[in-house]
Amino acid sequence: MPASAEPRVALYFDFDNIVISRYDQLHGDMQYRKDTSRTKSVSPGTKAAERLKEATVDVDAVLDFAATFGTIAIARAYADWSTPVNASYRGQLIDRAVDLVQLFPLSATKNGADIRLAVDAVEDMFRIDDLSHIVIVAGDSDYVALAQKAKRLGRYVVGIGVAGGTSRALTAACDEYADYDALLATDAAVADDEAGASSPQSGSGRGGRQAPAKKADSAGTPPEEEAAPSRRRRASTKKASAGASADTPADADADAPADEPPAPTTAVRFVAPGQAVDEGPSGTTRNPGRLLLKALELLRSKSDEEWQPSGAVKNQMLRMDPSFQERKLGFASFTDFLKSRGGVVELDETSGQNRVRIRPKKG
């Protein structure tokens, strides 16, 4: 088979490692072991449960960052998924097409994730020639040998870890290292961009004014045809918000920037022992406006360029959410979708290739 021009990424997630590191970063060294040992039962409403909620790992932030390197061809998360803490992440990981590898504990403190992950990664590199990037989500020094081996085999190695819980040797062994807190900063920047768009904008281009412009452009269009995109948006919204509040903006953001930024979809609820796990709606479509801003923020931080080719932006959006389709939102082209988001992004059509950037804040 001919090699794909698109870079292909393999992501390996030592889930226990990153969850424990994040918890200890916020609540103190070795605190996770003390609060959630197997001899203790952590129930909802307790202090330990609140601490677990505060230390929730944003899986989307990790996967979206990994997608900036290319198509994620392999994504695996290694953990004991029968434990309540890990079980609370299952629905979110499955929705992002991450394979969950079950590892039963070999001892009180070890589950063998490092050995199994390293063996799988090396096998994948020999078996799949066109894997170009290896992303290791962990901070354990046990992964240094894997990173070195991957580099010798010609792969670009990216490490993602929690500050204070990542080995310096692992950081040095990677071609590129990303701090988990820096990934969260991207989401914070997206929320800030959305907040800036809530103020009224002068002239055309505000997403909320897209409907009147559409009416003027399509004079003589029968009302039934004009209303069709709205019906599709309502149907899509109903699917995306199954099991949630009907007021939650899902696809409605295609028409207007939300005055109140929607709550992040990455919140994970702690599941107590014996409590049923709510996997959540499967195949949930992400908010298209937030998806656009997230793609722009990621590309800007990666290339340090403010203007991005619209084709690259759409490609990044599809990597993060393959279900994104501007036609489902009622737009004939991606350019029309970008124009509808004029309150938050700026489109440059003067050059031969359309470029887009996040609209600078005034003042």
N, C-alpha and C positions, 0 to 999 in steps of 0.2 A: 504494500500500500504506500502511496506517496505521502511524505511527511506533511503535516498540516502547517500552514504559514502562521497560524495562531499559536502563541506559546501555550503550553499545557502544564498545568500545575497539579502537584500532588500535595495534599495537606494532611498532616498527621497530628492529632490532638490528644495529648496526654491529659485527659479531662480532670482526673483527680488532682494532678499536679497543679494545674492552673486554678482550680477552685480553691484548693487549700492555700496556695500562695496568695490569692486575692483576699481570702478571709484573714489570714495572718497579717497581711499588709495593713488592713484596716483596724484589726482588733488586738494585735500583738502576737509575737512569736509563739508558736506551738499552741495557740489558743484554739485552733480548729480541733485538734486532737482532744483537748480538755472538754470542749463544749459538745462534741458530737461523737464521743467514743462509743463503741458498740455496747458498752454496759449501761449507757444512758439512753433514755427515750426522750427525744426532742419533740415537744408538742406545740401546735400553733398557739400563738399568744404569749409564749415564753420569751425570755430575754434572748436565748439562743436562736429561736426562730426569727426574731427581729434582726439579729446580727446576720443571719444567713441571707435575709432579704436585702440588707444593706450591701452585702458582698456579692450580690448576683453578678454572674459573668455575662456580659453582653456578647452572645454568640454571633449575632449579625455583624457587630463591629469587626470581629476577627475574620469572618468569611468575606465580608465586603472588601476589606483590605487585601486579603489574599487574591481576590478577583481582579485587582489592579495589575497583577502580573500576567494574567492570561486566563484561559478557560480552566476551571477547576475540574480536572478529569477524575481525580480520586480525592475523596474526603472521608476520613475515618476518625472516629473518636473512641478512645480506649478507656474503659472504666468498669466498675461493678454497677451495672444499671439497676440492680435490685435494691440498692440503698435509697432511702427517701430523698436525700439531697440530689443525687444524680437523676433520679426518676423524674424530678420536677423539670428537668431540661429536655426530656425525651421528645416531647411534641415539637418543640422549637427546632431541634436538630433534625428530626425526620422531615419537617417541612422544608428544610434547606438541603435535603437529599444527602445528609451525612450518614454514612454507615456506622452503626453502633456495634462495637466489638465488645462482647461480654467477657470480663475477666473476674473470676472468683478469687478472693484473697488467698494468697499463699501463706501469709502469716498475719500477725496483728497489725503490721505496718506496711507490708509489701503486697502488691497485686501482680507483679511481673509485667507491668505495662511497658517499661522501658525496653525489655528484651523482646517482647512480642512486636512492639512498634518498630524497632530497629530491623528485626528480621523481615517484616512485611515490606518496609521501605526499600531495603536492599534488593529483595526479590522483585519488587515493582520496577526498580531501575534497570535491572537486567532483562526483565520480561517486556517492558514497554520502552522502546528506544526513544520515542519522541517526547518523553517527559523532560521539560526544560527547567522547571523550578521545583524545589522541595521546600515546603513550609513546615517547620517544626514548632508546634505550639506547646512549649514546655520551658522550664528553667533549670532542669536537673543537669548536672555535669555529666551524667551517664550518657547523654546524647552527643557529647563532643566527638566520639569516635564515628557516629553516624554522619554528623555534619562534615567531618574530614573525608570520609569515604565518598559521600555524595559529590563533594568538590573534585575529588580525584577522578570521578566518573564523568566530569564535565557538566554537572548540574549547578544551577545558581541556588544557593541555600539561604533561606530567609528564616530568621528566628523571631518568635513572638513570646514575650514573657512579662511577668509582673515585676516592677521595680522592687528590689530588696529580696526577691525570691529567685533570681536568675544568676546562674554561675557566670563569672567573668570569662572563664575558659570557653563556655558555650557561645557567649557573645563574640569572642574573638574568632571562633571557628566558623562563624557564619559570614556570608558575603554581605548580608544586610540584617540588621536587628531592629525590631520595632517594639517600643514599650507599650504595654496594654493601655496605660493611662493616656498616651498620645492618640491612640485609636478612639478613645472616648471623647477626646477634645474635638475630633472631627464631627461627632454627633452634636456636641455643644455648639460648634460653629454653624451647623445646619439649623438648629433651633434659633440661633441668633439671627440668621438670614431670614427665617420665617417671621420672626418678631419684627424685623425691619420692614417686611413687606406689608404688615398690618396697617401702616399709616397710609392715608390716601395719596395716590400718585396723580400728578397732573398729566393731561393728554391721554392718548390711547396707549394700549399695551398692558393695562391692568387686566389680570385674568378674569376678574368679575365682570368686565365689560365685553368679554368675548362674544356673548350671546347676541347683543344688539348688532355688533359688527358683522356677525355671521348672517344676521337677517338682512342687513343692507347688501352684503355681497351676493346673497342668493335670492334676490328679488324675484318674486313669482314662484318661489318654491312652495309646493303645497304644504299646508300645516302638518299633514301626517308625516311627510318626509323630514320636515324640520324637527319634529318631536322624536324621531326615531333614535338619534344618539342619546337623548335624555332617557328614553326608556331603557336603552342598553346600559346606561350608566347606573340607573336605579336598580336594574336586575343584578348588575355586577356588584353594586354596593350591598345588596341584600345577601348575596353569597358570601362576600368577604366579611360581613359583620355577623355571621351566624353565631349564636351563643353570646353575642356582645350587645351593648346598647345600640338601639337603632339610631341614636344621634351621633354615633362615632363617624367622622368623615373618612371614607375609604377612597372611592373614586371621585367623589364630588369635588375634590381638590383640583381636578382637571379644569373646572370652570373658574375657580377663584382660589387665591391663597387663603388658607385658613386664618381667621383673625386670632383664634386661639390655637396654637400649635397642638396637634393631636398627641396624645400620650404615646410614648415609644412602644412599639410592638414587641420589644425584647424583654419585657418584664417577666420574671419567672416566679411562680408562686411555690413556696415551700410545701411539700407534701409530707404529712406526718405518717408514721407507721400505721398501717391498717386503713388509711384514708384512700379513697378512689382517686386515681390519677386522671385529671382532665387534660387530655391531649390537645384540646383546642381544635378549631376548624382547620382542616387540612387544605393545602393549596391556597392559602390566603394570599390575595393580591396586595402588594404593598402600596401605600399612598404614592401616587405618581409624582405629585409635586415634591414630596420629601425625597423620593428616589432620585429625581433630577438634581436636586441640591446636593444630595450625598455624593452622586457621581462627580459633580463639578468640584466639590471640596476635595475628594480623594485624588482626582486628576491634578488639581492645582498643587496639592501638597507633594505629589509625586514628581511632577515636572517643574514645579516652581514657576509655571507660566499662568498668567491670569486668563488669557483667551485660549479656548480649547476648540478643536474642530468638532462640529456637531456630530459627525460620524463616529468619532471616538467616544463622545459623550453617550450616544445611543448604545454603542457597543458595550460600554461599561454598565449602563443600566440593564441591558439584557443579561450580562454576566451575573448581576446581583439578583435580578428577577426575570427569568426567561418568559414569564407570562405577560410582560409589558407589551402592549400593542396600542399605538396611538389611534388606530382605526376603531378599536373597541370603545375608546373614549369620545368618538365622534369627530376625529380630525383626519383629514385626507392625507396628511404627511407629517413627518416629525417636525418639519419647519413650522407648520401650523400649530403644533402642540407647543413649541418653544415660544411662538408669538403670543399664545394665550397666557403664558407665564411672564408677561412683560413686567409685572410688578416686582419680580424677584430676579429675573435674568435679562440680559441684554444681548440681542442678536445682531451680528455684523454680516450683512449680505453684500458689502461693497467689493470684497475680494472674490476671486474665483471660487473659493471654498468657504462655505458658511462657517462662521466662528461664533461661539457663545461664551459668556462669562456671567458670573454672579453680579447683579447690578450693584455698583458701589453705593454705600450709604451717604446720604447728603449731610453736610455739616461735620 
